[in-house]
Structure formats: C-alpha cells, structure tokens
Amino acid sequence: MIAVEVALSRVVADLVPTTGETVALSQSLHRVLAADCAARVSHPPLDVSSMDGYALRAADAPGPLTVLGEAAAGHPFEGVIASKQAIRIFTGAAIPAGADCVAMQEDCRRDDNLVSIDSPIAAGAHIRRAGMDFHHGQVLLKAGTLMGPRQIALAAAMNLPWLPVRRRPRVAIMSSGDEITMPGEPMRAGQLPSSNGPGLAALVQANGGEAVQLGIAADTRQSLAAMIAAARGCDLLVTSGGASVGDYDMVQDALTDHGLTLDFWKIAMRPGKPLMFGHLRHVPVLGLPGNPVAAMVCATVFLRPMLRCLLGLPPHNPLVSATLATEMPANDARQDYVRATLTRKPNGAIIAQPFGRQDSGALSGLAGADCLIVRAPHAQAVKAGDAVAILPLHGDC
C-alpha cells in the first residue's frame, strides 16, 4: 500500500490541461479561462457624474448660475458650459464640456432657471474620471480564472461577448458487476440499483467536466472489453468495482488486455483501499472501489484534483480546521476519512460531529455529511474540544 499523498502526486503528475475553446459570455459560468482577457473599453468610457445635482465650474460657485439644460445617463448635454452657467445632471451622465465639478442637488437651491450653491465645492468634486475602474487594453481576467457571477459581470463591463475557456474534460464512467442494475430497471434476487455511475457523473459535472456514462459492464471479459473500447476519445476513464483481486474482479485484467500500464492498486486509506491507477495508452485510468461510499470518497480525494488539473487549476483539496464534538480513538496505519456534520457556535467556532456508523456502503450518511474528518495514519486518540483537519464537501460529492 502507498500513502494517500504519494498516490495523489502520481495521479496528477502527467495531466495536461485540455485545449481551449470559445464560448458566449452567457455560457461561461463555472468555466475556466484558457487565456488572459483584456478590456475592449475603458470604464467608465468618459467622465461621468457620481451624483444627481448640477454640473458647473467650481470657480463660479456659489452663483447664482443660469441652468441651460440637463444631462442624463445615455443622454449627454451637447453644448459647452460657460462662466456662470450650469446644467441639471443625473448620476451616470457624461460631464459636459466646460464643467469641472458636480454640486449635489441637496446642496443647491433652484429658482426657475437659476441655481445657487449653498456649500463650498472644489474642482473635480463628484466626478468619476474616464478609466477610473480600468482602461482599454488592461488585462483584468487572467488564464486560470474560474468564472463566477462576479467575474462574468466584469467581463461584460469589459465588453467581452465571447471568452476563451478550457474545454470540459470528457470523463468516461464505467460501472461493473452482475449485481447492479440501472436505477428503475427490474432487479433479480441479489441485485441492487447502481449508485456509483450517477453519483460519479454528477461529481464530474459539478467539477467542470463532461460525464460520458458507458453503463454497467457484466462480469465477463467480452462485456468489459466493449465498455473499455467505448471510452476512446475521452480524457479520463473512471471505473468502479472490480478493481480488487477476487475471482469476479476482472476490470484490472480486462484493462491489461487492452494495454493498461498499472501504476498502483492499493492505497493506505479508509474507505477505499482497493484503488487502481494507470494509463491505457495515453488515457489516465482511475479504478475506484465498488462500495458506494468508498467510491465517492475516493472520487473526492483523487478524481476532483485530477479534474482541476485538466482544467488548468491547482489540484488542491484544501483542508480546514474544526473543533471535534466527541472523542475519537487512535488511528491505525491507514489514513481515515470520517463522515461528519458541521455546526457553527455563536462564537464562530466550527464543530465537527462524526457519525457513529462509518460503513462504506451507507450512502445515507455520506449524503447527510458536511465534511470528512481527515485522520493521518497512526494518529493519536483525540478528545472532544481538540482541533481536527476536515475536508469540506461543499455539496459536490
């Protein structure tokens, strides 16, 4: 068995980001930029008012000044402000030629077409200068940026209708075993619905990939071979089940028949000891355990960082600290991933409560978990109130 950290370094070592493609701004949510993006306009594009009030020359205050007209956002005043003149102006409107400040309307007194300024005002007051936020040609969104709502809003302000992004990694997902069927299909005695395929596909999609569900391979070389052949053209092949050494665990042998170069297939972790990794020609292959919880935990620890690498992102699984709600015994030689819930105390402390049942087939516990408490090999016993490392699940496992 190899350590989790060693296994993780191997699975991401040779991954190369996918090629770029161009998508519409409206389709860029959760996509990763493949190139730097520069603004096509300055923002604001010209001097504009930051207040409702009157545009004038500061030297002419307090007035009275003759009001020549008005300017609103998108409707500029076309004339030139001369001495002792002003215009009514609204927030976002262009500053007219000749004016050098804006007096707020609450500091002004209007009498027919005359306005007087009640408070001192300086040149430049309440004017947003052209390019105050950013300038034409300025790079504001860099390659590797994960596009969220705020980044999309910025791209729109930069006048970018299209964005260069990484192609979504295509991940072929193959489940195996005569004991599983697709959800909703008739089941024979001893069969159960397959949860790994749908769960892994969802995790791939939640982490920026495109899931290609190959289906369920029967426990025969012929069925496995057909499924493996169907994975051609994908960036990554993920299997679940059949990675161990039992009489019916044929996945590793079938992959070897097709040219698999095996790197490892045992990891010192719980759940998930029988985890396989290798390359089928140039395609990475991640063989996950068949037990549903073990498959999803291993996917969180290994598949999620692999997807991040394929998207050009750092392959990190950030751990944070929490306070343990109850004692836990000393750990054995395997790194343990313990399902737990989180609560926040009024003082801001985050409390992790491990579930009493940690069976690798209990999906209901994983679905209700907020995090995985990560316990290193041979970790000493811990008491309630001690700090522990947790891997937040954030709803994508």
Secondary structure as the mmCIF struct_conf table of DSSP 4:
data_model
#
loop_
_struct_conf.conf_type_id
_struct_conf.id
_struct_conf.beg_label_comp_id
_struct_conf.beg_label_asym_id
_struct_conf.beg_label_seq_id
_struct_conf.end_label_comp_id
_struct_conf.end_label_asym_id
_struct_conf.end_label_seq_id
STRN STRN1 ILE A 2 ILE A 2
HELX_RH_AL_P HELX_RH_AL_P1 VAL A 4 ALA A 13
TURN_TY1_P TURN_TY1_P1 ASP A 14 ASP A 14
HELX_LH_PP_P HELX_LH_PP_P1 PRO A 17 THR A 19
STRN STRN2 GLY A 20 ALA A 24
HELX_RH_3T_P HELX_RH_3T_P1 LEU A 25 GLN A 27
TURN_TY1_P TURN_TY1_P2 LEU A 29 HIS A 30
STRN STRN3 VAL A 32 LEU A 33
BEND BEND1 ALA A 34 ALA A 35
STRN STRN4 CYS A 37 ALA A 38
BEND BEND2 ARG A 40 VAL A 41
STRN STRN5 HIS A 43 HIS A 43
BEND BEND3 PRO A 44 LEU A 46
STRN STRN6 VAL A 48 SER A 49
BEND BEND4 SER A 50 ASP A 52
STRN STRN7 GLY A 53 LEU A 56
HELX_RH_3T_P HELX_RH_3T_P2 ALA A 58 ASP A 60
TURN_TY1_P TURN_TY1_P3 ALA A 61 PRO A 62
STRN STRN8 LEU A 65 ALA A 71
STRN STRN9 ALA A 72 ALA A 72
TURN_TY1_P TURN_TY1_P4 ALA A 73 GLY A 74
STRN STRN10 HIS A 75 HIS A 75
BEND BEND5 GLY A 79 GLY A 79
STRN STRN11 VAL A 80 VAL A 80
TURN_TY1_P TURN_TY1_P5 SER A 83 LYS A 84
STRN STRN12 GLN A 85 ILE A 89
TURN_TY1_P TURN_TY1_P6 THR A 91 GLY A 92
HELX_LH_PP_P HELX_LH_PP_P2 ALA A 93 ALA A 93
STRN STRN13 ALA A 94 ALA A 94
HELX_LH_PP_P HELX_LH_PP_P3 ILE A 95 PRO A 96
STRN STRN14 ALA A 97 ALA A 97
TURN_TY1_P TURN_TY1_P7 GLY A 98 GLY A 98
STRN STRN15 CYS A 101 MET A 104
HELX_RH_3T_P HELX_RH_3T_P3 GLN A 105 ASP A 107
STRN STRN16 CYS A 108 ASP A 111
TURN_TY1_P TURN_TY1_P8 ASP A 112 ASN A 113
STRN STRN17 LEU A 114 ILE A 117
BEND BEND6 SER A 119 SER A 119
TURN_TY1_P TURN_TY1_P9 ALA A 123 HIS A 126
STRN STRN18 ILE A 127 ARG A 128
HELX_LH_PP_P HELX_LH_PP_P4 ARG A 129 ARG A 129
TURN_TY1_P TURN_TY1_P10 ALA A 130 GLY A 131
BEND BEND7 MET A 132 ASP A 133
STRN STRN19 PHE A 134 PHE A 134
TURN_TY1_P TURN_TY1_P11 HIS A 136 GLY A 137
STRN STRN20 VAL A 139 LEU A 141
TURN_TY1_P TURN_TY1_P12 ALA A 143 GLY A 144
HELX_LH_PP_P HELX_LH_PP_P5 THR A 145 THR A 145
STRN STRN21 LEU A 146 LEU A 146
HELX_LH_PP_P HELX_LH_PP_P6 MET A 147 MET A 147
HELX_RH_AL_P HELX_RH_AL_P2 PRO A 149 ALA A 157
TURN_TY1_P TURN_TY1_P13 MET A 158 ASN A 159
BEND BEND8 PRO A 161 PRO A 161
STRN STRN22 TRP A 162 ARG A 166
HELX_LH_PP_P HELX_LH_PP_P7 ARG A 167 PRO A 169
STRN STRN23 ARG A 170 SER A 176
TURN_TY1_P TURN_TY1_P14 ASP A 178 GLU A 179
STRN STRN24 ILE A 180 THR A 181
TURN_TY1_P TURN_TY1_P15 PRO A 183 GLY A 184
BEND BEND9 GLU A 185 GLU A 185
TURN_TY1_P TURN_TY1_P16 ALA A 189 GLY A 190
STRN STRN25 LEU A 192 PRO A 193
HELX_RH_AL_P HELX_RH_AL_P3 ASN A 196 ALA A 206
TURN_TY1_P TURN_TY1_P17 ASN A 207 GLY A 208
STRN STRN26 GLU A 210 ALA A 217
BEND BEND10 ASP A 219 THR A 220
HELX_RH_AL_P HELX_RH_AL_P4 ARG A 221 ALA A 230
TURN_TY1_P TURN_TY1_P18 ALA A 231 GLY A 233
BEND BEND11 ASP A 235 ASP A 235
STRN STRN27 LEU A 236 SER A 240
BEND BEND12 GLY A 241 GLY A 241
BEND BEND13 SER A 244 GLY A 246
TURN_TY1_P TURN_TY1_P19 ASP A 247 TYR A 248
HELX_RH_AL_P HELX_RH_AL_P5 VAL A 251 ASP A 257
TURN_TY1_P TURN_TY1_P20 HIS A 258 GLY A 259
STRN STRN28 LEU A 260 PHE A 264
STRN STRN29 ILE A 267 ILE A 267
BEND BEND14 ALA A 268 ALA A 268
STRN STRN30 MET A 269 ARG A 270
BEND BEND15 PRO A 271 PRO A 271
BEND BEND16 PRO A 274 PRO A 274
STRN STRN31 MET A 276 LEU A 280
TURN_TY1_P TURN_TY1_P21 ARG A 281 HIS A 282
STRN STRN32 VAL A 283 LEU A 288
BEND BEND17 GLY A 290 ASN A 291
HELX_RH_AL_P HELX_RH_AL_P6 PRO A 292 CYS A 298
HELX_RH_PI_P HELX_RH_PI_P1 ALA A 299 LEU A 303
HELX_RH_AL_P HELX_RH_AL_P7 ARG A 304 LEU A 310
TURN_TY1_P TURN_TY1_P22 LEU A 311 GLY A 312
BEND BEND18 LEU A 313 LEU A 313
STRN STRN33 VAL A 320 LEU A 324
BEND BEND19 ALA A 325 THR A 326
STRN STRN34 MET A 328 MET A 328
HELX_LH_PP_P HELX_LH_PP_P8 PRO A 329 ASN A 331
BEND BEND20 ALA A 333 ARG A 334
STRN STRN35 GLN A 335 ARG A 344
TURN_TY1_P TURN_TY1_P23 PRO A 346 ASN A 347
BEND BEND21 GLY A 348 GLY A 348
STRN STRN36 ILE A 350 PRO A 354
BEND BEND22 GLY A 356 GLY A 356
TURN_TY1_P TURN_TY1_P24 SER A 360 GLY A 361
HELX_RH_AL_P HELX_RH_AL_P8 LEU A 363 ALA A 367
TURN_TY1_P TURN_TY1_P25 GLY A 368 GLY A 368
BEND BEND23 ASP A 370 ASP A 370
STRN STRN37 CYS A 371 ARG A 375
TURN_TY1_P TURN_TY1_P26 PRO A 377 HIS A 378
HELX_LH_PP_P HELX_LH_PP_P9 ALA A 379 ALA A 381
STRN STRN38 VAL A 382 VAL A 382
TURN_TY1_P TURN_TY1_P27 ALA A 384 GLY A 385
STRN STRN39 ALA A 387 PRO A 392
TURN_TY1_P TURN_TY1_P28 HIS A 394 GLY A 395
#
